Amino acid sequence: MMLHIIGLVIHLSSTNSAKLSFLARILKKEEKELKNYCLELGLKLEPCKTKDRDTDREFDDFVARLKHSGRTHAKKEE
């Protein structure tokens, strides 16, 4: 169930990505646990900075993105 929710959130996002802090908040899970789910889905995890809404402090976060296969790019170039 968790894999389906993460996959749908990222797929339906206009950028095909979601921050782990956002996913952790809506799914009420630890970011460490979500990293494993993202890797199982084959998502690319990129480090980023995020601002806390309440404290306005920056913290380290990750963005989970869909990986694009080489075939997709090859078809676009033709």
Distance bins in CASP14 RR format, pairs under 12 A and 6 or more apart:
PFRMAT RR
TARGET T0000
AUTHOR 0000-0000-0000
RMODE 2
METHOD distances of the structure
MODEL  1
1 7 0 0 0 0 0 1 0 0 0 0 0
1 8 0 0 0 0 0 1 0 0 0 0 0
1 27 0 0 0 0 0 1 0 0 0 0 0
1 29 0 0 0 0 0 1 0 0 0 0 0
1 37 0 0 0 0 0 1 0 0 0 0 0
2 8 0 0 0 0 0 1 0 0 0 0 0
2 9 0 0 0 0 0 1 0 0 0 0 0
2 23 0 0 0 0 1 0 0 0 0 0 0
2 24 0 0 0 0 0 1 0 0 0 0 0
2 26 0 0 0 0 0 1 0 0 0 0 0
2 27 1 0 0 1 0 0 0 0 0 0 0
2 28 0 0 0 0 0 1 0 0 0 0 0
2 29 1 0 0 1 0 0 0 0 0 0 0
2 33 0 0 0 0 1 0 0 0 0 0 0
2 34 0 0 0 0 1 0 0 0 0 0 0
2 36 0 0 0 0 1 0 0 0 0 0 0
2 37 1 0 1 0 0 0 0 0 0 0 0
2 38 0 0 0 0 0 1 0 0 0 0 0
2 40 0 0 0 0 1 0 0 0 0 0 0
2 41 0 0 0 0 1 0 0 0 0 0 0
3 9 0 0 0 0 0 1 0 0 0 0 0
3 10 0 0 0 0 0 1 0 0 0 0 0
3 11 0 0 0 0 0 1 0 0 0 0 0
3 23 0 0 0 0 0 1 0 0 0 0 0
3 27 0 0 0 0 0 1 0 0 0 0 0
3 34 0 0 0 0 0 1 0 0 0 0 0
3 36 0 0 0 0 0 1 0 0 0 0 0
3 37 1 0 1 0 0 0 0 0 0 0 0
3 38 0 0 0 0 1 0 0 0 0 0 0
3 39 0 0 0 0 0 1 0 0 0 0 0
3 40 1 0 0 1 0 0 0 0 0 0 0
3 41 1 0 1 0 0 0 0 0 0 0 0
3 42 0 0 0 0 0 1 0 0 0 0 0
3 43 0 0 0 0 0 1 0 0 0 0 0
4 10 0 0 0 0 0 1 0 0 0 0 0
4 11 0 0 0 0 0 1 0 0 0 0 0
4 12 0 0 0 0 0 1 0 0 0 0 0
4 27 0 0 0 0 0 1 0 0 0 0 0
4 37 0 0 0 0 0 1 0 0 0 0 0
4 40 0 0 0 0 0 1 0 0 0 0 0
4 41 0 0 0 0 1 0 0 0 0 0 0
5 11 0 0 0 0 0 1 0 0 0 0 0
5 12 0 0 0 0 0 1 0 0 0 0 0
5 18 0 0 0 0 0 1 0 0 0 0 0
5 23 0 0 0 0 1 0 0 0 0 0 0
5 26 0 0 0 0 1 0 0 0 0 0 0
5 27 1 0 0 1 0 0 0 0 0 0 0
5 28 0 0 0 0 0 1 0 0 0 0 0
5 29 0 0 0 0 0 1 0 0 0 0 0
5 34 0 0 0 0 0 1 0 0 0 0 0
5 37 0 0 0 0 1 0 0 0 0 0 0
5 38 0 0 0 0 0 1 0 0 0 0 0
5 41 0 0 0 0 0 1 0 0 0 0 0
6 12 0 0 0 0 0 1 0 0 0 0 0
6 13 0 0 0 0 0 1 0 0 0 0 0
6 17 0 0 0 0 0 1 0 0 0 0 0
6 18 1 0 0 1 0 0 0 0 0 0 0
6 20 0 0 0 0 1 0 0 0 0 0 0
6 22 0 0 0 0 0 1 0 0 0 0 0
6 23 1 0 0 1 0 0 0 0 0 0 0
6 24 0 0 0 0 0 1 0 0 0 0 0
6 26 0 0 0 0 1 0 0 0 0 0 0
6 27 1 0 0 1 0 0 0 0 0 0 0
6 29 0 0 0 0 1 0 0 0 0 0 0
6 33 0 0 0 0 0 1 0 0 0 0 0
6 34 1 0 0 1 0 0 0 0 0 0 0
6 35 0 0 0 0 0 1 0 0 0 0 0
6 36 0 0 0 0 0 1 0 0 0 0 0
6 37 1 0 1 0 0 0 0 0 0 0 0
6 38 1 0 0 1 0 0 0 0 0 0 0
6 39 0 0 0 0 0 1 0 0 0 0 0
6 40 0 0 0 0 1 0 0 0 0 0 0
6 41 1 0 0 1 0 0 0 0 0 0 0
6 42 0 0 0 0 0 1 0 0 0 0 0
6 43 1 0 0 1 0 0 0 0 0 0 0
6 64 1 0 0 1 0 0 0 0 0 0 0
6 66 0 0 0 0 0 1 0 0 0 0 0
7 13 0 0 0 0 1 0 0 0 0 0 0
7 16 0 0 0 0 0 1 0 0 0 0 0
7 17 0 0 0 0 0 1 0 0 0 0 0
7 18 0 0 0 0 1 0 0 0 0 0 0
7 23 0 0 0 0 1 0 0 0 0 0 0
7 27 0 0 0 0 0 1 0 0 0 0 0
7 34 0 0 0 0 0 1 0 0 0 0 0
7 37 0 0 0 0 1 0 0 0 0 0 0
7 38 0 0 0 0 1 0 0 0 0 0 0
7 40 0 0 0 0 0 1 0 0 0 0 0
7 41 1 0 0 1 0 0 0 0 0 0 0
7 42 0 0 0 0 1 0 0 0 0 0 0
7 43 0 0 0 0 1 0 0 0 0 0 0
7 64 0 0 0 0 1 0 0 0 0 0 0
7 65 0 0 0 0 0 1 0 0 0 0 0
7 66 0 0 0 0 1 0 0 0 0 0 0
8 16 0 0 0 0 0 1 0 0 0 0 0
8 18 0 0 0 0 0 1 0 0 0 0 0
8 23 0 0 0 0 0 1 0 0 0 0 0
8 26 0 0 0 0 0 1 0 0 0 0 0
8 27 0 0 0 0 0 1 0 0 0 0 0
8 41 0 0 0 0 0 1 0 0 0 0 0
8 66 0 0 0 0 0 1 0 0 0 0 0
9 15 0 0 0 0 0 1 0 0 0 0 0
9 16 0 0 0 0 0 1 0 0 0 0 0
9 17 0 0 0 0 1 0 0 0 0 0 0
9 18 1 0 1 0 0 0 0 0 0 0 0
9 19 0 0 0 0 0 1 0 0 0 0 0
9 20 0 0 0 0 0 1 0 0 0 0 0
9 22 0 0 0 0 1 0 0 0 0 0 0
9 23 1 0 0 1 0 0 0 0 0 0 0
9 24 0 0 0 0 0 1 0 0 0 0 0
9 25 0 0 0 0 0 1 0 0 0 0 0
9 26 1 0 0 1 0 0 0 0 0 0 0
9 27 0 0 0 0 1 0 0 0 0 0 0
9 34 0 0 0 0 0 1 0 0 0 0 0
9 37 0 0 0 0 0 1 0 0 0 0 0
9 38 0 0 0 0 0 1 0 0 0 0 0
9 41 0 0 0 0 0 1 0 0 0 0 0
9 43 0 0 0 0 0 1 0 0 0 0 0
9 64 0 0 0 0 1 0 0 0 0 0 0
9 66 0 0 0 0 0 1 0 0 0 0 0
10 16 1 0 0 1 0 0 0 0 0 0 0
10 17 1 0 0 1 0 0 0 0 0 0 0
10 18 1 0 1 0 0 0 0 0 0 0 0
10 19 0 0 0 0 0 1 0 0 0 0 0
10 20 0 0 0 0 0 1 0 0 0 0 0
10 22 0 0 0 0 0 1 0 0 0 0 0
10 23 0 0 0 0 1 0 0 0 0 0 0
10 34 0 0 0 0 0 1 0 0 0 0 0
10 37 0 0 0 0 0 1 0 0 0 0 0
10 38 0 0 0 0 1 0 0 0 0 0 0
10 41 0 0 0 0 1 0 0 0 0 0 0
10 42 0 0 0 0 0 1 0 0 0 0 0
10 43 1 0 0 1 0 0 0 0 0 0 0
10 44 0 0 0 0 0 1 0 0 0 0 0
10 45 0 0 0 0 0 1 0 0 0 0 0
10 63 0 0 0 0 1 0 0 0 0 0 0
10 64 1 0 0 1 0 0 0 0 0 0 0
10 65 1 0 0 1 0 0 0 0 0 0 0
10 66 1 0 0 1 0 0 0 0 0 0 0
10 67 0 0 0 0 0 1 0 0 0 0 0
11 17 0 0 0 0 0 1 0 0 0 0 0
11 18 0 0 0 0 1 0 0 0 0 0 0
11 41 0 0 0 0 0 1 0 0 0 0 0
11 43 0 0 0 0 0 1 0 0 0 0 0
11 64 0 0 0 0 0 1 0 0 0 0 0
11 65 0 0 0 0 0 1 0 0 0 0 0
11 66 1 0 0 1 0 0 0 0 0 0 0
12 18 0 0 0 0 1 0 0 0 0 0 0
12 66 0 0 0 0 0 1 0 0 0 0 0
13 19 0 0 0 0 0 1 0 0 0 0 0
13 22 0 0 0 0 1 0 0 0 0 0 0
13 23 0 0 0 0 0 1 0 0 0 0 0
13 43 0 0 0 0 0 1 0 0 0 0 0
13 63 0 0 0 0 0 1 0 0 0 0 0
13 64 0 0 0 0 1 0 0 0 0 0 0
13 65 0 0 0 0 1 0 0 0 0 0 0
13 66 0 0 0 0 1 0 0 0 0 0 0
15 46 0 0 0 0 0 1 0 0 0 0 0
15 63 0 0 0 0 1 0 0 0 0 0 0
15 64 0 0 0 0 0 1 0 0 0 0 0
15 65 1 0 0 1 0 0 0 0 0 0 0
15 66 0 0 0 0 1 0 0 0 0 0 0
16 43 0 0 0 0 1 0 0 0 0 0 0
16 44 0 0 0 0 0 1 0 0 0 0 0
16 63 0 0 0 0 0 1 0 0 0 0 0
16 64 0 0 0 0 1 0 0 0 0 0 0
16 65 1 0 0 1 0 0 0 0 0 0 0
16 66 1 0 1 0 0 0 0 0 0 0 0
16 67 0 0 0 0 1 0 0 0 0 0 0
16 68 0 0 0 0 1 0 0 0 0 0 0
16 72 0 0 0 0 0 1 0 0 0 0 0
17 23 0 0 0 0 0 1 0 0 0 0 0
17 38 0 0 0 0 0 1 0 0 0 0 0
17 43 0 0 0 0 1 0 0 0 0 0 0
17 44 0 0 0 0 1 0 0 0 0 0 0
17 45 0 0 0 0 0 1 0 0 0 0 0
17 46 0 0 0 0 1 0 0 0 0 0 0
17 48 0 0 0 0 1 0 0 0 0 0 0
17 61 0 0 0 0 0 1 0 0 0 0 0
17 62 0 0 0 0 0 1 0 0 0 0 0
17 63 1 0 1 0 0 0 0 0 0 0 0
17 64 1 0 0 1 0 0 0 0 0 0 0
17 65 1 0 1 0 0 0 0 0 0 0 0
17 66 1 0 0 1 0 0 0 0 0 0 0
17 67 0 0 0 0 0 1 0 0 0 0 0
17 68 0 0 0 0 0 1 0 0 0 0 0
18 24 0 0 0 0 0 1 0 0 0 0 0
18 25 0 0 0 0 0 1 0 0 0 0 0
18 26 0 0 0 0 1 0 0 0 0 0 0
18 27 0 0 0 0 0 1 0 0 0 0 0
18 34 0 0 0 0 1 0 0 0 0 0 0
18 37 0 0 0 0 0 1 0 0 0 0 0
18 38 0 0 0 0 1 0 0 0 0 0 0
18 41 0 0 0 0 0 1 0 0 0 0 0
18 43 0 0 0 0 1 0 0 0 0 0 0
18 44 0 0 0 0 0 1 0 0 0 0 0
18 45 0 0 0 0 0 1 0 0 0 0 0
18 46 0 0 0 0 0 1 0 0 0 0 0
18 48 0 0 0 0 0 1 0 0 0 0 0
18 50 0 0 0 0 0 1 0 0 0 0 0
18 61 0 0 0 0 0 1 0 0 0 0 0
18 62 0 0 0 0 1 0 0 0 0 0 0
18 63 1 0 0 1 0 0 0 0 0 0 0
18 64 1 0 1 0 0 0 0 0 0 0 0
18 65 0 0 0 0 1 0 0 0 0 0 0
18 66 0 0 0 0 0 1 0 0 0 0 0
19 25 0 0 0 0 1 0 0 0 0 0 0
19 26 0 0 0 0 0 1 0 0 0 0 0
19 31 0 0 0 0 1 0 0 0 0 0 0
19 34 0 0 0 0 0 1 0 0 0 0 0
19 38 0 0 0 0 0 1 0 0 0 0 0
19 45 0 0 0 0 0 1 0 0 0 0 0
19 46 0 0 0 0 0 1 0 0 0 0 0
19 47 0 0 0 0 0 1 0 0 0 0 0
19 48 1 0 0 1 0 0 0 0 0 0 0
19 49 0 0 0 0 0 1 0 0 0 0 0
19 50 1 0 1 0 0 0 0 0 0 0 0
19 51 0 0 0 0 0 1 0 0 0 0 0
19 59 0 0 0 0 0 1 0 0 0 0 0
19 60 0 0 0 0 0 1 0 0 0 0 0
19 61 1 0 1 0 0 0 0 0 0 0 0
19 62 1 0 0 1 0 0 0 0 0 0 0
19 63 1 0 1 0 0 0 0 0 0 0 0
19 64 1 0 0 1 0 0 0 0 0 0 0
19 65 0 0 0 0 0 1 0 0 0 0 0
20 26 0 0 0 0 0 1 0 0 0 0 0
20 27 0 0 0 0 0 1 0 0 0 0 0
20 29 0 0 0 0 1 0 0 0 0 0 0
20 30 0 0 0 0 1 0 0 0 0 0 0
20 31 1 0 1 0 0 0 0 0 0 0 0
20 32 0 0 0 0 1 0 0 0 0 0 0
20 33 0 0 0 0 1 0 0 0 0 0 0
20 34 1 0 1 0 0 0 0 0 0 0 0
20 35 1 0 0 1 0 0 0 0 0 0 0
20 36 0 0 0 0 0 1 0 0 0 0 0
20 37 0 0 0 0 1 0 0 0 0 0 0
20 38 1 0 0 1 0 0 0 0 0 0 0
20 39 0 0 0 0 0 1 0 0 0 0 0
20 43 0 0 0 0 0 1 0 0 0 0 0
20 45 1 0 0 1 0 0 0 0 0 0 0
20 46 0 0 0 0 0 1 0 0 0 0 0
20 47 0 0 0 0 0 1 0 0 0 0 0
20 48 0 0 0 0 1 0 0 0 0 0 0
20 50 0 0 0 0 1 0 0 0 0 0 0
20 59 0 0 0 0 0 1 0 0 0 0 0
20 60 0 0 0 0 0 1 0 0 0 0 0
20 61 1 0 0 1 0 0 0 0 0 0 0
20 62 1 0 1 0 0 0 0 0 0 0 0
20 63 1 0 0 1 0 0 0 0 0 0 0
20 64 1 0 0 1 0 0 0 0 0 0 0
20 65 0 0 0 0 0 1 0 0 0 0 0
21 27 0 0 0 0 0 1 0 0 0 0 0
21 29 0 0 0 0 0 1 0 0 0 0 0
21 30 0 0 0 0 0 1 0 0 0 0 0
21 31 1 0 0 1 0 0 0 0 0 0 0
21 34 0 0 0 0 1 0 0 0 0 0 0
21 35 0 0 0 0 0 1 0 0 0 0 0
21 48 0 0 0 0 1 0 0 0 0 0 0
21 49 0 0 0 0 0 1 0 0 0 0 0
21 50 1 0 1 0 0 0 0 0 0 0 0
21 51 0 0 0 0 0 1 0 0 0 0 0
21 52 0 0 0 0 1 0 0 0 0 0 0
21 53 0 0 0 0 0 1 0 0 0 0 0
21 58 0 0 0 0 0 1 0 0 0 0 0
21 59 1 0 0 1 0 0 0 0 0 0 0
21 60 0 0 0 0 1 0 0 0 0 0 0
21 61 1 0 1 0 0 0 0 0 0 0 0
21 62 0 0 0 0 1 0 0 0 0 0 0
21 63 0 0 0 0 1 0 0 0 0 0 0
21 64 0 0 0 0 0 1 0 0 0 0 0
22 29 0 0 0 0 0 1 0 0 0 0 0
22 31 0 0 0 0 0 1 0 0 0 0 0
22 34 0 0 0 0 0 1 0 0 0 0 0
22 48 0 0 0 0 0 1 0 0 0 0 0
22 50 0 0 0 0 1 0 0 0 0 0 0
22 53 0 0 0 0 0 1 0 0 0 0 0
22 61 0 0 0 0 1 0 0 0 0 0 0
22 62 0 0 0 0 0 1 0 0 0 0 0
22 63 0 0 0 0 1 0 0 0 0 0 0
22 64 0 0 0 0 1 0 0 0 0 0 0
23 29 1 0 0 1 0 0 0 0 0 0 0
23 30 0 0 0 0 0 1 0 0 0 0 0
23 31 0 0 0 0 1 0 0 0 0 0 0
23 33 0 0 0 0 0 1 0 0 0 0 0
23 34 1 0 1 0 0 0 0 0 0 0 0
23 35 0 0 0 0 0 1 0 0 0 0 0
23 37 0 0 0 0 1 0 0 0 0 0 0
23 38 0 0 0 0 1 0 0 0 0 0 0
23 41 0 0 0 0 0 1 0 0 0 0 0
23 43 0 0 0 0 0 1 0 0 0 0 0
23 45 0 0 0 0 0 1 0 0 0 0 0
23 50 0 0 0 0 0 1 0 0 0 0 0
23 61 0 0 0 0 0 1 0 0 0 0 0
23 62 0 0 0 0 1 0 0 0 0 0 0
23 63 0 0 0 0 0 1 0 0 0 0 0
23 64 1 0 0 1 0 0 0 0 0 0 0
24 30 1 0 0 1 0 0 0 0 0 0 0
24 31 1 0 1 0 0 0 0 0 0 0 0
24 32 0 0 0 0 1 0 0 0 0 0 0
24 33 0 0 0 0 1 0 0 0 0 0 0
24 34 1 0 1 0 0 0 0 0 0 0 0
24 35 0 0 0 0 0 1 0 0 0 0 0
24 37 0 0 0 0 0 1 0 0 0 0 0
24 38 0 0 0 0 0 1 0 0 0 0 0
24 50 0 0 0 0 0 1 0 0 0 0 0
24 61 0 0 0 0 1 0 0 0 0 0 0
24 62 0 0 0 0 0 1 0 0 0 0 0
24 64 0 0 0 0 0 1 0 0 0 0 0
25 31 0 0 0 0 1 0 0 0 0 0 0
25 34 0 0 0 0 0 1 0 0 0 0 0
25 50 0 0 0 0 0 1 0 0 0 0 0
25 52 0 0 0 0 0 1 0 0 0 0 0
25 53 0 0 0 0 1 0 0 0 0 0 0
25 54 0 0 0 0 0 1 0 0 0 0 0
25 61 0 0 0 0 0 1 0 0 0 0 0
26 34 0 0 0 0 0 1 0 0 0 0 0
27 33 0 0 0 0 1 0 0 0 0 0 0
27 34 1 0 0 1 0 0 0 0 0 0 0
27 37 0 0 0 0 1 0 0 0 0 0 0
27 38 0 0 0 0 0 1 0 0 0 0 0
28 34 0 0 0 0 0 1 0 0 0 0 0
29 35 0 0 0 0 0 1 0 0 0 0 0
29 36 0 0 0 0 0 1 0 0 0 0 0
29 37 0 0 0 0 1 0 0 0 0 0 0
29 38 0 0 0 0 0 1 0 0 0 0 0
30 36 0 0 0 0 0 1 0 0 0 0 0
30 37 0 0 0 0 0 1 0 0 0 0 0
31 37 0 0 0 0 0 1 0 0 0 0 0
31 38 0 0 0 0 1 0 0 0 0 0 0
31 45 0 0 0 0 0 1 0 0 0 0 0
31 50 0 0 0 0 0 1 0 0 0 0 0
31 59 0 0 0 0 0 1 0 0 0 0 0
31 60 0 0 0 0 1 0 0 0 0 0 0
31 61 1 0 0 1 0 0 0 0 0 0 0
31 62 1 0 0 1 0 0 0 0 0 0 0
31 63 0 0 0 0 0 1 0 0 0 0 0
31 64 0 0 0 0 0 1 0 0 0 0 0
32 38 0 0 0 0 0 1 0 0 0 0 0
32 39 0 0 0 0 0 1 0 0 0 0 0
32 45 0 0 0 0 0 1 0 0 0 0 0
32 62 0 0 0 0 0 1 0 0 0 0 0
33 39 0 0 0 0 0 1 0 0 0 0 0
33 40 0 0 0 0 0 1 0 0 0 0 0
34 40 0 0 0 0 0 1 0 0 0 0 0
34 41 0 0 0 0 0 1 0 0 0 0 0
34 43 0 0 0 0 0 1 0 0 0 0 0
34 45 0 0 0 0 1 0 0 0 0 0 0
34 61 0 0 0 0 0 1 0 0 0 0 0
34 62 0 0 0 0 1 0 0 0 0 0 0
34 64 1 0 0 1 0 0 0 0 0 0 0
35 41 0 0 0 0 0 1 0 0 0 0 0
35 42 0 0 0 0 0 1 0 0 0 0 0
35 43 0 0 0 0 1 0 0 0 0 0 0
35 44 0 0 0 0 0 1 0 0 0 0 0
35 45 1 0 0 1 0 0 0 0 0 0 0
35 47 0 0 0 0 0 1 0 0 0 0 0
35 61 0 0 0 0 0 1 0 0 0 0 0
35 62 1 0 0 1 0 0 0 0 0 0 0
35 63 0 0 0 0 0 1 0 0 0 0 0
35 64 0 0 0 0 1 0 0 0 0 0 0
36 42 0 0 0 0 0 1 0 0 0 0 0
36 43 0 0 0 0 0 1 0 0 0 0 0
36 45 0 0 0 0 0 1 0 0 0 0 0
36 64 0 0 0 0 0 1 0 0 0 0 0
37 43 0 0 0 0 1 0 0 0 0 0 0
37 45 0 0 0 0 0 1 0 0 0 0 0
37 64 0 0 0 0 1 0 0 0 0 0 0
38 44 0 0 0 0 1 0 0 0 0 0 0
38 45 1 0 1 0 0 0 0 0 0 0 0
38 46 0 0 0 0 0 1 0 0 0 0 0
38 62 0 0 0 0 1 0 0 0 0 0 0
38 63 0 0 0 0 1 0 0 0 0 0 0
38 64 1 0 1 0 0 0 0 0 0 0 0
38 65 0 0 0 0 1 0 0 0 0 0 0
38 66 0 0 0 0 0 1 0 0 0 0 0
38 67 0 0 0 0 0 1 0 0 0 0 0
39 45 1 0 0 1 0 0 0 0 0 0 0
39 62 0 0 0 0 0 1 0 0 0 0 0
39 64 0 0 0 0 1 0 0 0 0 0 0
39 67 0 0 0 0 0 1 0 0 0 0 0
40 64 0 0 0 0 0 1 0 0 0 0 0
41 64 0 0 0 0 1 0 0 0 0 0 0
41 65 0 0 0 0 0 1 0 0 0 0 0
41 66 0 0 0 0 1 0 0 0 0 0 0
41 67 0 0 0 0 1 0 0 0 0 0 0
42 64 0 0 0 0 1 0 0 0 0 0 0
42 65 0 0 0 0 1 0 0 0 0 0 0
42 66 0 0 0 0 1 0 0 0 0 0 0
42 67 1 0 0 1 0 0 0 0 0 0 0
42 68 0 0 0 0 0 1 0 0 0 0 0
42 69 0 0 0 0 0 1 0 0 0 0 0
43 62 0 0 0 0 1 0 0 0 0 0 0
43 63 0 0 0 0 1 0 0 0 0 0 0
43 64 1 0 1 0 0 0 0 0 0 0 0
43 65 1 0 0 1 0 0 0 0 0 0 0
43 66 1 0 0 1 0 0 0 0 0 0 0
43 67 1 0 0 1 0 0 0 0 0 0 0
43 68 0 0 0 0 0 1 0 0 0 0 0
44 62 0 0 0 0 1 0 0 0 0 0 0
44 63 0 0 0 0 1 0 0 0 0 0 0
44 64 1 0 0 1 0 0 0 0 0 0 0
44 65 1 0 1 0 0 0 0 0 0 0 0
44 66 1 0 0 1 0 0 0 0 0 0 0
44 67 1 0 1 0 0 0 0 0 0 0 0
44 68 0 0 0 0 1 0 0 0 0 0 0
44 69 0 0 0 0 0 1 0 0 0 0 0
45 60 0 0 0 0 0 1 0 0 0 0 0
45 61 0 0 0 0 0 1 0 0 0 0 0
45 62 1 0 1 0 0 0 0 0 0 0 0
45 63 1 0 0 1 0 0 0 0 0 0 0
45 64 1 0 1 0 0 0 0 0 0 0 0
45 65 1 0 0 1 0 0 0 0 0 0 0
45 66 0 0 0 0 0 1 0 0 0 0 0
45 67 0 0 0 0 0 1 0 0 0 0 0
46 60 0 0 0 0 0 1 0 0 0 0 0
46 61 0 0 0 0 1 0 0 0 0 0 0
46 62 1 0 0 1 0 0 0 0 0 0 0
46 63 1 0 1 0 0 0 0 0 0 0 0
46 64 0 0 0 0 1 0 0 0 0 0 0
46 65 1 0 0 1 0 0 0 0 0 0 0
46 66 0 0 0 0 0 1 0 0 0 0 0
46 67 0 0 0 0 0 1 0 0 0 0 0
47 59 0 0 0 0 0 1 0 0 0 0 0
47 60 1 0 0 1 0 0 0 0 0 0 0
47 61 1 0 0 1 0 0 0 0 0 0 0
47 62 1 0 1 0 0 0 0 0 0 0 0
47 63 0 0 0 0 1 0 0 0 0 0 0
47 64 0 0 0 0 0 1 0 0 0 0 0
47 65 0 0 0 0 0 1 0 0 0 0 0
48 58 0 0 0 0 0 1 0 0 0 0 0
48 59 0 0 0 0 0 1 0 0 0 0 0
48 60 1 0 0 1 0 0 0 0 0 0 0
48 61 1 0 1 0 0 0 0 0 0 0 0
48 62 1 0 0 1 0 0 0 0 0 0 0
48 63 1 0 1 0 0 0 0 0 0 0 0
48 64 0 0 0 0 0 1 0 0 0 0 0
48 65 0 0 0 0 0 1 0 0 0 0 0
49 57 0 0 0 0 0 1 0 0 0 0 0
49 58 1 0 1 0 0 0 0 0 0 0 0
49 59 1 0 0 1 0 0 0 0 0 0 0
49 60 1 0 0 1 0 0 0 0 0 0 0
49 61 1 0 0 1 0 0 0 0 0 0 0
49 62 0 0 0 0 0 1 0 0 0 0 0
49 63 0 0 0 0 0 1 0 0 0 0 0
50 56 0 0 0 0 0 1 0 0 0 0 0
50 57 0 0 0 0 1 0 0 0 0 0 0
50 58 1 0 0 1 0 0 0 0 0 0 0
50 59 1 0 1 0 0 0 0 0 0 0 0
50 60 1 0 0 1 0 0 0 0 0 0 0
50 61 1 1 0 0 0 0 0 0 0 0 0
50 62 0 0 0 0 1 0 0 0 0 0 0
50 63 0 0 0 0 1 0 0 0 0 0 0
51 57 1 0 0 1 0 0 0 0 0 0 0
51 58 1 0 1 0 0 0 0 0 0 0 0
51 59 0 0 0 0 1 0 0 0 0 0 0
51 60 0 0 0 0 0 1 0 0 0 0 0
51 61 0 0 0 0 1 0 0 0 0 0 0
52 58 1 0 0 1 0 0 0 0 0 0 0
52 59 1 0 0 1 0 0 0 0 0 0 0
52 60 0 0 0 0 0 1 0 0 0 0 0
52 61 0 0 0 0 0 1 0 0 0 0 0
53 59 0 0 0 0 0 1 0 0 0 0 0
66 72 0 0 0 0 0 1 0 0 0 0 0
67 73 0 0 0 0 0 1 0 0 0 0 0
68 74 0 0 0 0 0 1 0 0 0 0 0
68 75 0 0 0 0 0 1 0 0 0 0 0
68 76 0 0 0 0 1 0 0 0 0 0 0
69 75 0 0 0 0 1 0 0 0 0 0 0
69 76 0 0 0 0 0 1 0 0 0 0 0
70 76 0 0 0 0 1 0 0 0 0 0 0
70 77 0 0 0 0 0 1 0 0 0 0 0
71 77 0 0 0 0 0 1 0 0 0 0 0
71 78 0 0 0 0 0 1 0 0 0 0 0
72 78 0 0 0 0 0 1 0 0 0 0 0
END
